[in-house]
Amino acid sequence: MFDPDLPYRRSPDVALRPEPFGALAYHFGTRRLSFLKSPELVELVTALDAHPDVRTALAASSGPRARHGVHLAALAGLAEAGTIEPR
């Protein structure tokens, strides 16, 4: 279960391919493809490893504060898909 008060990182089994809308995330272990639908979400996923928890990473991101809830929901889905994982 995703907990934004814990530290996360992008799974080492996941590659990101930049796209105009954000990025495609491919998990080599599960062969699952996920869409990161905004550049701000890509920035957030990439920066997770540099912060003590998800909320701190979200506060430090360039995304608008009004979208924090949307980004938390997206991160929960990415955690369920194995794209991000607890550190």
C-alpha positions, 0 to 999 in steps of 0.5 A: 500500500502506497504511503506518501510519508515513506521514502520511495524511488523509481524501480531499477527495473524501470526505464523512462522514455521522454515524450511530449506529454511526459514519459513512458515507463517500461518495467523490464521485470513485469513488461508493464508499460505506464504513462506519466502524463505530465512533465511535472510527474516525470520530474517528481518520479525522477526526484523521489530518491533525493528526498526523505519521503514523497511529501517532501519531494512533492513540496520541492517539485515545480508542479502547481500545488493545486495538482498535488492530489492528482500527483499523489493519486498517480504515484499510488498507481505507479507504486501498484504497478511497480514503477516506483517502490519503497526505499 
